[in-house]
Amino acid sequence: MGRAFQNRKESMAKTSDQKAKVYSKYSKEIYMCAKNGGVETSANLALAGLIERAKREQVPAHVIEKAIDKAKGGGGEDFAVARYEGYGPGNSMVIVECLTDNPNRTFGDLRGVFNKAKAKLGTQGSVSHMFDHSAIFVFAGDDEEAVLEALMMADVDVSDIEAEDGKITVFAPNTEYAKTRQALTDAFDGIEFEVDEIQFIPQMFKTLEGEDLEQFEKFIDLLENVDDVQNIYYDVEL
């Protein structure tokens, strides 16, 4: 599948606004994940991975705890997942995932960004067929065969395994996320995941230059500033 996948880790927040955006993103995701799958991380592996990821992004413990406590209450907001696809500068392909309590507002905000960037919103499936929806795990190690054997013993449908620079990367279908995570945790005591996510990975990357690259970077910045946007995937290698 290739090492070049878009990891989308937020860079270190340099302003309070940037930090607030990261905290809000994880607060929503943790709340919805706990509300839908339960607050016990031993039974809700997606929640366990999400909390670990939030901690790596330096989200304070009180933000995480507040989101879980809200989910325990059973009330609160109801956010829905909304996914938008389209074409950005330089004929780039973009998938934008949102959590929203007002789809009309979210669509209006995104349409405004696309129009401002002279980009084009597409219909569902217009670009996602050019991406693989995959679970990705990255952790320290170099024994691909041992990892493959452990996953095969657990009957995991693995897409690919790569070992490079002391890191192992496992790709699996998004539907195999929980099964893959559990198999790796059971087989390798004390495993720590550097990446533990479900992502859309472009099947081919493109390189932009000059004005196209400048416009694309501005476009992504505008998208990241939309409150409801959670994740952005694209086929441009920066």
N, C-alpha and C positions, 0 to 999 in steps of 0.2 A: 504493500500500500504506500510505502514511502515515508520517510521521516518528516517531510514537509507538511505538517498539518497545523491548522491555525489554533493555537492554544488559548488565545483571548484573555490571558491573565491581565487584570487591570495593572497599570503601572502604579508605582507608589504615589498615593494621593498627595498633592502638594498644597492644596487649599482645603478649607473646611467644606466648601461646596462639593468638591470631588469626593471627599471622605463621606459626606452625607449621602451622595449618590450611591456609593458602594454599599454603605450600611443599609440603605433603603432597599436596594436590590436583594441583598441576602435576607433581610427581614421578611420581605414578601415571599421569597422562595421557601424559606424555612417554615413560615406560617402555613403556607398552602400544602407543603409536603407533609408536615406533621398533622394537619387537619385531615388530609385525605388518607394517609397511611398509618397514622398513629404516632404517639410521641415517644415510644420506646425505641431507641436506636438499635437494640438487639433484634427487633422484629421488622424495623423499617430501615433497610440498608441504604436506601436512597437518602434518607434523612441523616444517617451517620456520615455518609460521604459528603453531603452538603455542609454539615457542621464542620467537618475537618477542613473543607475548602475555605469556608468563611474564616476559620482561625488562621489559615495560611495567608489570607488577605488582610489579617490584622483587624478583623471585625471584633469589637469589644464583647466580652462575655455577657454583659447585661443586655445587649441588643439581641443576642441569640436567645437568652433565657426569656426575654419579654415576648419574642415571637412564639416560642414554644408554650409559654403560659397562656397566651391568647388562644392558641389552638386547643389547649386543654379545656378552655371555657366553652367551646363549641359554637360560640356566636361570632361576632366580628364581621369583617368584610368578606365578600365572596369575590375572589379574583378569578378571571378566566384567562386561559392561555390563548393568545392571538398571534398568528404567524403571518408575516407579509413577505412577499417576494418581489424582486424587480431588478431593473438594470440601472447601474450607476454610470458615472463618467468612464470613458474609455471602453464602453461595452462590458463593464464589469458586472458580475452577478452577485446579488446580495440577498440574504435571508435575515429577517429581523424578527426575533421572538420577543413578545411582550406579555406582561401580566397586567390585566386591566380590570377595573370595576365599571368602566364606561367605554365600550368598544367604539361608539360614535366619536367620542373625544379623541381616543387613540388614533383612529383612522384619520381624522382631520389633522392631527398633529403630524403624522407621518406623511400624509399627502402634501402638507405644506413644505416639509423638508425635501421631499422628492422634487417638487416643483421648483423650489429655490435652487436646487443643485442641477436643474435641467435633467433630472433622472426620470425614470418611468416605472411606476408601480405595475406589476404584472398580476395575472390571476394565479390562483393556487396551483402549484405544480409547474409553473412556467420556467422556473430555474432549479427547483429542488431536485429534479430528475438528474441534474448534473453534480449532485452531492451525494455522499454516502452518509446515512444516519447511523453513527457508530458510538459504541461505548469505548472509551480510551482509558487505559491505566498505564502509568509510568512509575517505575520504582527501581531502586538500586539492585543490580545483579548482572550476570553475564551468561547464565546457563539457560539458553533458550530451550534445550531439550527437556530439562527438568520442569520448566514452566508448562511446556506443551503437554508433557505427560500428566501433570497435575490437572490441567484443564480437560484433557481427554478422559481421565478417570472420573471426572465430575460431569461428563457428558455435555460439556460446553461447546457451542458451535463457534469456534474461533475463526476470525477472518484472516488475521496475520499476527505474527510475533517478530519483533526485531530487537537485536541487541547491539548497542553502540555506545561507546564512551562510558562504560560501566552502568548503563541504564537499559532496562528492558521495557519495551512498549508493547502492550497487548491491545489489539483491535478486535472487537466483537460486535455483532449486530446490536442495535440499541435495545432490542427486546431481551437480550441476554445479560443486561447490566448487572442485576442483582445476583444472578447465578454465577457470573464471572467473578464478581467481587467476593462472594462467599467462598468460592473455590480457592482463590488466591489467598484469602485470609486464613482458611483452614490449612492450606498446604505449607505456608511459609510464616512461621511464628514471628511476630513482631514486625511484619511488613508495614512499611510506611509509603503511602502513595504520594508521589510528587504531582501527578495528574490523575484525577478520578472523576470523569465527566462523561456526559453524552453530548456529542457535538455533530454538526453537519460539516463533513470534510469534503472539499471540492475534489472532484476526480482529476481535474487538471488545474494548475495554477497559471496565471498570466502576470506579466510584468508591465507596469505602466511607467511612462517617463514624461518629463516636462509638464505641460499644462494639465494633461490628463491626470497625472499623479497628484499634482497640487489640488485639483478639483476633487479628486477622490478622497484625499485626506480631510479636506474641509467637509465633505459629505458625511464621512464617518463621524467626525466631531459633532456635527449637527444632530445626527441620529443618537449619539451617546447622551446628548443633553435633553432628550425627550424622557420625561419622568417614567413612563410606562415601559420603556425599552429595557429588556433584561440581557439579551445576548444578540450579537451581530456576527454573522458568518459571511465570508466573501472569498472570491477566488483570486484575489490579488495578493501577490507575495511582496510584503513590504520589507 
